[in-house]
Amino acid sequence: MNKENTLEELLVVIDQKIENNDVIDSVHKIKLITTRDVIKDMIHQ
């Protein structure tokens, strides 16, 4: 990831981490899910 990446690309990365269970613990997974949902809400308003 770098600052040139789009939010859509960020969502793809977050989704991959969630799907692959590439997380530190369950709290980290919940944070990723929450972040993903907030970003989706912001760009689809």
Gaussian input, Z-matrix of N, CA and C with variables (Angstrom, degrees):
# hf/3-21g

backbone

0 1
 N
 C     1     B1
 C     2     B2     1     A1
 N     3     B3     2     A2     1     D1
 C     4     B4     3     A3     2     D2
 C     5     B5     4     A4     3     D3
 N     6     B6     5     A5     4     D4
 C     7     B7     6     A6     5     D5
 C     8     B8     7     A7     6     D6
 N     9     B9     8     A8     7     D7
 C    10    B10     9     A9     8     D8
 C    11    B11    10    A10     9     D9
 N    12    B12    11    A11    10    D10
 C    13    B13    12    A12    11    D11
 C    14    B14    13    A13    12    D12
 N    15    B15    14    A14    13    D13
 C    16    B16    15    A15    14    D14
 C    17    B17    16    A16    15    D15
 N    18    B18    17    A17    16    D16
 C    19    B19    18    A18    17    D17
 C    20    B20    19    A19    18    D18
 N    21    B21    20    A20    19    D19
 C    22    B22    21    A21    20    D20
 C    23    B23    22    A22    21    D21
 N    24    B24    23    A23    22    D22
 C    25    B25    24    A24    23    D23
 C    26    B26    25    A25    24    D24
 N    27    B27    26    A26    25    D25
 C    28    B28    27    A27    26    D26
 C    29    B29    28    A28    27    D27
 N    30    B30    29    A29    28    D28
 C    31    B31    30    A30    29    D29
 C    32    B32    31    A31    30    D30
 N    33    B33    32    A32    31    D31
 C    34    B34    33    A33    32    D32
 C    35    B35    34    A34    33    D33
 N    36    B36    35    A35    34    D34
 C    37    B37    36    A36    35    D35
 C    38    B38    37    A37    36    D36
 N    39    B39    38    A38    37    D37
 C    40    B40    39    A39    38    D38
 C    41    B41    40    A40    39    D39
 N    42    B42    41    A41    40    D40
 C    43    B43    42    A42    41    D41
 C    44    B44    43    A43    42    D42
 N    45    B45    44    A44    43    D43
 C    46    B46    45    A45    44    D44
 C    47    B47    46    A46    45    D45
 N    48    B48    47    A47    46    D46
 C    49    B49    48    A48    47    D47
 C    50    B50    49    A49    48    D48
 N    51    B51    50    A50    49    D49
 C    52    B52    51    A51    50    D50
 C    53    B53    52    A52    51    D51
 N    54    B54    53    A53    52    D52
 C    55    B55    54    A54    53    D53
 C    56    B56    55    A55    54    D54
 N    57    B57    56    A56    55    D55
 C    58    B58    57    A57    56    D56
 C    59    B59    58    A58    57    D57
 N    60    B60    59    A59    58    D58
 C    61    B61    60    A60    59    D59
 C    62    B62    61    A61    60    D60
 N    63    B63    62    A62    61    D61
 C    64    B64    63    A63    62    D62
 C    65    B65    64    A64    63    D63
 N    66    B66    65    A65    64    D64
 C    67    B67    66    A66    65    D65
 C    68    B68    67    A67    66    D66
 N    69    B69    68    A68    67    D67
 C    70    B70    69    A69    68    D68
 C    71    B71    70    A70    69    D69
 N    72    B72    71    A71    70    D70
 C    73    B73    72    A72    71    D71
 C    74    B74    73    A73    72    D72
 N    75    B75    74    A74    73    D73
 C    76    B76    75    A75    74    D74
 C    77    B77    76    A76    75    D75
 N    78    B78    77    A77    76    D76
 C    79    B79    78    A78    77    D77
 C    80    B80    79    A79    78    D78
 N    81    B81    80    A80    79    D79
 C    82    B82    81    A81    80    D80
 C    83    B83    82    A82    81    D81
 N    84    B84    83    A83    82    D82
 C    85    B85    84    A84    83    D83
 C    86    B86    85    A85    84    D84
 N    87    B87    86    A86    85    D85
 C    88    B88    87    A87    86    D86
 C    89    B89    88    A88    87    D87
 N    90    B90    89    A89    88    D88
 C    91    B91    90    A90    89    D89
 C    92    B92    91    A91    90    D90
 N    93    B93    92    A92    91    D91
 C    94    B94    93    A93    92    D92
 C    95    B95    94    A94    93    D93
 N    96    B96    95    A95    94    D94
 C    97    B97    96    A96    95    D95
 C    98    B98    97    A97    96    D96
 N    99    B99    98    A98    97    D97
 C   100   B100    99    A99    98    D98
 C   101   B101   100   A100    99    D99
 N   102   B102   101   A101   100   D100
 C   103   B103   102   A102   101   D101
 C   104   B104   103   A103   102   D102
 N   105   B105   104   A104   103   D103
 C   106   B106   105   A105   104   D104
 C   107   B107   106   A106   105   D105
 N   108   B108   107   A107   106   D106
 C   109   B109   108   A108   107   D107
 C   110   B110   109   A109   108   D108
 N   111   B111   110   A110   109   D109
 C   112   B112   111   A111   110   D110
 C   113   B113   112   A112   111   D111
 N   114   B114   113   A113   112   D112
 C   115   B115   114   A114   113   D113
 C   116   B116   115   A115   114   D114
 N   117   B117   116   A116   115   D115
 C   118   B118   117   A117   116   D116
 C   119   B119   118   A118   117   D117
 N   120   B120   119   A119   118   D118
 C   121   B121   120   A120   119   D119
 C   122   B122   121   A121   120   D120
 N   123   B123   122   A122   121   D121
 C   124   B124   123   A123   122   D122
 C   125   B125   124   A124   123   D123
 N   126   B126   125   A125   124   D124
 C   127   B127   126   A126   125   D125
 C   128   B128   127   A127   126   D126
 N   129   B129   128   A128   127   D127
 C   130   B130   129   A129   128   D128
 C   131   B131   130   A130   129   D129
 N   132   B132   131   A131   130   D130
 C   133   B133   132   A132   131   D131
 C   134   B134   133   A133   132   D132

   B1=1.4464
   B2=1.5217
   B3=1.3046
   B4=1.4559
   B5=1.5144
   B6=1.3119
   B7=1.4587
   B8=1.5284
   B9=1.3220
   B10=1.4579
   B11=1.5352
   B12=1.3062
   B13=1.4576
   B14=1.5292
   B15=1.3063
   B16=1.4553
   B17=1.5258
   B18=1.2996
   B19=1.4646
   B20=1.5212
   B21=1.3198
   B22=1.4695
   B23=1.5260
   B24=1.3281
   B25=1.4685
   B26=1.5311
   B27=1.3151
   B28=1.4588
   B29=1.5226
   B30=1.3155
   B31=1.4647
   B32=1.5204
   B33=1.3082
   B34=1.4634
   B35=1.5240
   B36=1.3212
   B37=1.4654
   B38=1.5296
   B39=1.3196
   B40=1.4662
   B41=1.5221
   B42=1.3277
   B43=1.4694
   B44=1.5301
   B45=1.3157
   B46=1.4724
   B47=1.5221
   B48=1.3202
   B49=1.4669
   B50=1.5298
   B51=1.3167
   B52=1.4631
   B53=1.5283
   B54=1.3241
   B55=1.4674
   B56=1.5269
   B57=1.3323
   B58=1.4647
   B59=1.5257
   B60=1.3184
   B61=1.4625
   B62=1.5354
   B63=1.3212
   B64=1.4583
   B65=1.5350
   B66=1.3213
   B67=1.4586
   B68=1.5180
   B69=1.3164
   B70=1.4645
   B71=1.5204
   B72=1.3330
   B73=1.4564
   B74=1.5325
   B75=1.3132
   B76=1.4668
   B77=1.5264
   B78=1.3169
   B79=1.4655
   B80=1.5350
   B81=1.3151
   B82=1.4624
   B83=1.5317
   B84=1.3062
   B85=1.4626
   B86=1.5283
   B87=1.3123
   B88=1.4613
   B89=1.5249
   B90=1.3201
   B91=1.4685
   B92=1.5216
   B93=1.3286
   B94=1.4665
   B95=1.5287
   B96=1.3042
   B97=1.4648
   B98=1.5280
   B99=1.3181
   B100=1.4644
   B101=1.5244
   B102=1.3216
   B103=1.4634
   B104=1.5197
   B105=1.3210
   B106=1.4641
   B107=1.5213
   B108=1.3265
   B109=1.4626
   B110=1.5274
   B111=1.3282
   B112=1.4640
   B113=1.5260
   B114=1.3177
   B115=1.4696
   B116=1.5227
   B117=1.3224
   B118=1.4727
   B119=1.5201
   B120=1.3271
   B121=1.4708
   B122=1.5142
   B123=1.3296
   B124=1.4668
   B125=1.5273
   B126=1.3235
   B127=1.4746
   B128=1.5244
   B129=1.3092
   B130=1.4624
   B131=1.5196
   B132=1.3206
   B133=1.4735
   B134=1.4944
   A1=109.79
   A2=114.61
   A3=120.13
   A4=108.38
   A5=117.74
   A6=119.69
   A7=113.46
   A8=118.35
   A9=120.51
   A10=112.29
   A11=117.27
   A12=120.18
   A13=110.28
   A14=115.22
   A15=120.30
   A16=110.28
   A17=115.40
   A18=119.35
   A19=111.09
   A20=116.82
   A21=119.57
   A22=110.85
   A23=116.10
   A24=119.91
   A25=110.63
   A26=115.95
   A27=120.20
   A28=110.52
   A29=117.06
   A30=120.67
   A31=111.54
   A32=116.88
   A33=120.56
   A34=110.20
   A35=116.32
   A36=120.93
   A37=110.31
   A38=116.56
   A39=120.24
   A40=110.28
   A41=117.54
   A42=120.67
   A43=111.49
   A44=116.69
   A45=119.95
   A46=111.34
   A47=116.34
   A48=119.78
   A49=110.82
   A50=116.32
   A51=120.19
   A52=110.08
   A53=117.19
   A54=121.26
   A55=112.30
   A56=116.77
   A57=121.21
   A58=112.63
   A59=114.95
   A60=121.03
   A61=111.18
   A62=115.03
   A63=122.51
   A64=109.00
   A65=114.48
   A66=121.62
   A67=109.84
   A68=115.34
   A69=120.86
   A70=110.76
   A71=115.77
   A72=121.63
   A73=108.34
   A74=116.02
   A75=119.37
   A76=112.18
   A77=117.54
   A78=120.31
   A79=110.01
   A80=117.15
   A81=121.25
   A82=110.18
   A83=116.93
   A84=120.68
   A85=110.69
   A86=116.84
   A87=120.70
   A88=110.70
   A89=117.32
   A90=120.53
   A91=111.02
   A92=117.05
   A93=120.33
   A94=111.20
   A95=116.83
   A96=121.07
   A97=109.97
   A98=116.34
   A99=120.85
   A100=110.71
   A101=116.68
   A102=120.93
   A103=110.90
   A104=116.34
   A105=121.16
   A106=111.06
   A107=116.39
   A108=120.44
   A109=112.33
   A110=116.90
   A111=120.60
   A112=110.57
   A113=117.22
   A114=120.71
   A115=110.20
   A116=116.77
   A117=120.01
   A118=110.90
   A119=117.12
   A120=120.40
   A121=111.39
   A122=116.80
   A123=120.26
   A124=112.29
   A125=117.22
   A126=117.78
   A127=112.47
   A128=117.79
   A129=120.03
   A130=112.95
   A131=117.11
   A132=120.72
   A133=110.60
   D1=141.23
   D2=172.33
   D3=-146.70
   D4=177.29
   D5=-172.85
   D6=-71.25
   D7=-8.91
   D8=177.00
   D9=-86.49
   D10=-11.56
   D11=179.59
   D12=-68.07
   D13=147.15
   D14=178.72
   D15=-87.68
   D16=167.24
   D17=176.65
   D18=-63.92
   D19=-35.17
   D20=177.79
   D21=-62.19
   D22=-40.01
   D23=177.83
   D24=-66.80
   D25=-38.45
   D26=176.80
   D27=-62.12
   D28=-41.65
   D29=177.99
   D30=-61.61
   D31=-37.94
   D32=177.83
   D33=-63.16
   D34=-44.64
   D35=179.77
   D36=-63.10
   D37=-45.28
   D38=179.63
   D39=-62.97
   D40=-44.77
   D41=178.63
   D42=-59.97
   D43=-40.90
   D44=178.77
   D45=-63.68
   D46=-41.97
   D47=178.60
   D48=-62.63
   D49=-41.01
   D50=179.79
   D51=-67.41
   D52=-47.78
   D53=-178.29
   D54=-63.09
   D55=-38.65
   D56=-177.96
   D57=-86.38
   D58=2.03
   D59=-177.28
   D60=54.60
   D61=38.00
   D62=179.34
   D63=-87.25
   D64=65.82
   D65=-175.84
   D66=-131.76
   D67=161.36
   D68=179.94
   D69=-74.41
   D70=-46.61
   D71=-179.92
   D72=-158.99
   D73=-175.93
   D74=-176.95
   D75=-65.54
   D76=-32.84
   D77=178.11
   D78=-65.51
   D79=-41.27
   D80=177.60
   D81=-61.98
   D82=-40.53
   D83=178.86
   D84=-63.39
   D85=-42.98
   D86=178.15
   D87=-63.48
   D88=-39.02
   D89=177.04
   D90=-62.49
   D91=-42.34
   D92=178.16
   D93=-63.73
   D94=-42.33
   D95=179.37
   D96=-63.24
   D97=-43.99
   D98=178.93
   D99=-63.54
   D100=-45.08
   D101=178.41
   D102=-59.24
   D103=-46.66
   D104=178.58
   D105=-57.41
   D106=-45.96
   D107=-178.39
   D108=-65.33
   D109=-39.35
   D110=178.73
   D111=-65.82
   D112=-43.96
   D113=178.87
   D114=-61.73
   D115=-45.25
   D116=179.01
   D117=-59.72
   D118=-43.79
   D119=178.38
   D120=-61.69
   D121=-40.43
   D122=-177.48
   D123=-68.32
   D124=-39.34
   D125=-175.71
   D126=-85.64
   D127=-12.87
   D128=-179.30
   D129=-105.64
   D130=17.92
   D131=177.84
   D132=-88.40

